[in-house]
Amino acid sequence: MAGALAQRRLVPELLDSLAIDDPRAVRSRRDLVLVNALMMQSAIMAGLFRRHVKPVKLRLLEIGAGDGAFMLSVARRLGRAYGDVDLLLLDQANLVTPQRIDQFAALGWRVQVVTADVFDWIGRPEAGRFDAVSANLFLHHFQGDMLTRLLAAIPTLAPVFLAAEPSRSMLALWGSYLLALVGVNDVTRHDAVVSVRAGFTSDELSLAWPRCAGQQLVERRVGPFTHVFAAIQKEGRA
């Protein structure tokens, strides 16, 4: 790996600093639908669900859910086999519209939206238990003690955790620069490069995962741009 990408480097993303209704933020959130498609994120996440989450009645949590567009694309890929789901979308901003909830309902997914800081929410008794927790392009916003604290809380919430993050590689970095060719705005162009530099490689998430959790860990690059991580409770453990 090139020396510039040898270590994770976190820089604030522009989208996080803009008001929800700022036109540049609105445009960037639309761009993210395209970015997720180019990265094949929903296909990758749906594959993780099929591999690690049985298609029974489920209670799911997505952290850093944004406007729900990504998880809706995953639900559509999973199809009728995963048609009895209670989904909680957690984000610090309220971006999920009634129309989005109706789109989930058409698939048999019942949606609850919670607007809260993830660190405040995960420690509350009312958080409850889930069959799986997922995150898309979210973990790379944290490092050090913050990342460790977040990952440490997840086994108390669910036996399965699935994450799809930016791969910190030269190929992904070049891909982020080339997004200018598909017409994304300045916010998206900036944040794409920043995200890759803050992304993951090798077994970095496994090393940050709590050792006492007793889960099987899977971590690898999938496709040209994505780094996946899965933690699955071993059979016979609570």
C-alpha positions in Angstrom: 0.0 0.0 0.0 1.2 3.5 -0.8 2.7 5.2 2.2 0.0 7.9 2.2 -2.6 5.3 3.0 -0.6 3.3 5.5 -2.5 4.8 8.4 -6.1 5.9 8.8 -6.5 9.7 8.5 -9.7 11.3 9.7 -10.7 14.7 8.4 -14.2 16.2 8.9 -16.6 15.6 6.1 -18.3 18.6 4.6 -21.8 17.0 4.6 -21.7 16.7 8.4 -21.1 20.4 8.7 -24.0 21.6 6.5 -27.6 22.2 7.6 -30.0 19.5 6.6 -31.8 21.7 4.1 -28.7 23.3 2.6 -28.9 22.8 -1.2 -25.4 21.4 -1.3 -26.3 18.9 1.4 -29.5 17.9 -0.3 -27.6 17.4 -3.6 -24.9 15.4 -1.9 -27.4 13.0 -0.3 -28.8 12.4 -3.7 -25.2 11.8 -5.0 -24.7 9.2 -2.3 -27.4 7.0 -3.9 -25.2 7.0 -7.0 -22.0 6.5 -5.0 -23.5 3.5 -3.2 -24.6 2.0 -6.6 -21.2 2.5 -8.1 -19.6 0.8 -5.1 -22.2 -2.0 -5.2 -22.9 -1.4 -1.5 -26.5 -2.6 -1.4 -25.6 -5.8 -3.3 -22.7 -6.4 -0.9 -24.8 -5.8 2.2 -27.6 -7.9 0.9 -25.1 -10.7 0.4 -23.9 -10.4 4.0 -27.5 -10.6 5.2 -28.2 -13.7 3.1 -25.0 -15.3 4.4 -25.3 -14.5 8.1 -29.0 -13.6 9.0 -31.7 -16.3 8.7 -34.9 -15.1 6.8 -37.3 -15.4 9.7 -39.2 -12.7 11.5 -36.5 -10.2 12.3 -35.8 -7.1 14.4 -33.0 -5.1 12.7 -31.1 -1.9 13.6 -29.2 0.3 11.2 -26.9 2.8 12.7 -26.0 6.0 10.8 -29.1 5.3 8.6 -29.4 8.7 7.0 -32.6 9.0 5.0 -33.1 5.3 4.8 -32.4 5.1 1.0 -29.6 2.6 1.4 -31.5 0.2 3.6 -34.5 0.3 1.3 -32.3 -0.7 -1.6 -31.0 -3.6 0.5 -34.5 -4.7 1.5 -35.6 -4.7 -2.2 -32.6 -6.9 -3.0 -33.5 -9.3 -0.2 -37.0 -9.7 -1.6 -39.9 -11.7 -0.3 -37.8 -14.1 1.7 -37.1 -11.2 4.2 -40.6 -9.9 4.2 -41.4 -9.8 8.0 -39.0 -7.2 9.5 -39.2 -4.6 12.2 -36.5 -2.1 11.3 -35.1 0.7 13.5 -33.3 3.5 11.6 -31.0 5.4 13.9 -29.4 8.7 12.9 -28.5 12.0 14.6 -30.7 13.9 12.0 -34.3 13.2 11.1 -34.1 12.6 7.3 -36.6 9.7 6.8 -39.8 10.9 5.1 -43.3 9.3 5.4 -42.9 8.3 1.7 -39.8 6.3 2.6 -41.6 4.5 5.4 -44.4 3.7 3.0 -41.9 2.2 0.6 -40.6 -0.1 3.3 -44.2 -1.0 4.3 -44.8 -2.2 0.7 -42.1 -4.8 1.3 -43.4 -5.9 4.7 -40.9 -3.9 6.7 -42.2 -1.9 9.6 -40.0 1.1 10.3 -39.3 3.0 13.5 -37.1 6.1 13.2 -35.0 7.3 16.1 -33.2 10.6 16.0 -30.3 10.5 18.5 -26.6 10.4 18.8 -25.5 6.8 18.5 -23.3 7.0 21.7 -26.2 8.4 23.7 -28.7 5.9 22.4 -26.8 2.6 22.6 -26.4 2.8 26.4 -30.1 3.3 27.1 -32.1 0.4 28.5 -34.9 1.0 26.0 -32.5 0.2 23.1 -33.5 -3.5 23.5 -32.2 -6.5 21.6 -32.0 -7.0 17.8 -31.4 -10.0 15.5 -28.7 -8.0 13.6 -27.2 -4.5 13.5 -25.8 -3.1 10.3 -23.8 0.0 9.2 -23.0 1.4 5.8 -20.2 3.9 5.3 -20.5 4.8 9.0 -17.7 3.3 11.1 -15.0 5.2 9.2 -16.2 8.4 10.9 -14.6 7.2 14.2 -11.2 6.2 15.4 -9.4 5.3 18.6 -11.5 5.2 21.8 -14.6 6.3 20.0 -14.5 3.4 17.5 -13.7 1.0 20.3 -16.5 2.2 22.4 -19.0 1.9 19.6 -17.9 -1.6 18.6 -17.9 -2.7 22.3 -21.6 -1.8 22.6 -22.8 -3.7 19.6 -22.6 -7.3 21.0 -25.0 -6.2 23.8 -27.5 -5.2 21.1 -27.4 -8.2 18.7 -25.6 -11.5 17.9 -24.8 -10.3 14.4 -23.1 -7.2 13.2 -22.6 -6.4 9.5 -20.7 -3.4 8.1 -19.7 -2.2 4.6 -17.0 0.5 4.7 -14.6 2.3 2.3 -11.6 0.3 1.4 -8.4 2.2 2.1 -6.6 1.4 -1.1 -5.1 3.2 -4.0 -7.8 1.8 -6.3 -10.5 3.2 -4.1 -8.7 6.5 -3.8 -8.5 6.9 -7.6 -12.1 5.9 -7.9 -13.1 8.7 -5.5 -11.2 11.3 -7.6 -13.0 10.0 -10.7 -16.4 10.7 -9.3 -16.0 14.2 -10.8 -16.7 12.5 -14.1 -20.2 11.5 -13.1 -21.2 15.0 -12.1 -21.4 14.8 -8.3 -21.1 18.1 -6.4 -18.1 19.5 -4.5 -19.3 18.2 -1.2 -19.5 14.6 -2.5 -16.1 14.9 -4.2 -14.4 16.1 -1.1 -16.1 13.6 1.2 -15.4 10.6 -1.1 -11.6 11.2 -0.9 -11.8 11.9 2.9 -13.8 8.6 3.3 -11.2 6.5 1.6 -8.4 7.9 3.6 -10.4 7.2 6.8 -11.4 3.7 5.6 -10.2 0.3 6.6 -7.9 -2.4 5.4 -6.5 -5.8 6.6 -7.9 -6.7 10.1 -8.2 -3.2 11.6 -11.8 -3.6 12.6 -11.2 -7.1 14.0 -8.4 -5.7 16.2 -10.8 -3.0 17.5 -13.6 -5.5 18.2 -14.1 -6.5 21.9 -12.2 -9.7 22.5 -14.6 -11.0 25.1 -17.6 -10.9 22.7 -17.2 -14.5 21.6 -18.1 -14.0 18.0 -16.7 -15.3 14.8 -15.1 -12.4 12.8 -15.0 -12.0 9.0 -13.1 -9.1 7.5 -12.0 -8.6 3.9 -12.1 -6.4 0.8 -15.1 -7.1 -1.5 -15.0 -5.6 -5.0 -12.8 -2.7 -5.8 -14.0 -0.2 -3.3 -15.5 -1.9 -0.2 -14.1 -3.3 3.0 -16.6 -5.6 4.8 -16.7 -6.7 8.4 -19.0 -9.3 10.0 -19.2 -10.4 13.6 -21.4 -13.5 14.1 -22.3 -15.1 17.5 -21.0 -18.6 17.7 -23.5 -21.4 18.2 -24.3 -22.2 21.8 -23.5 -18.8 23.2 -26.1 -16.4 24.5 
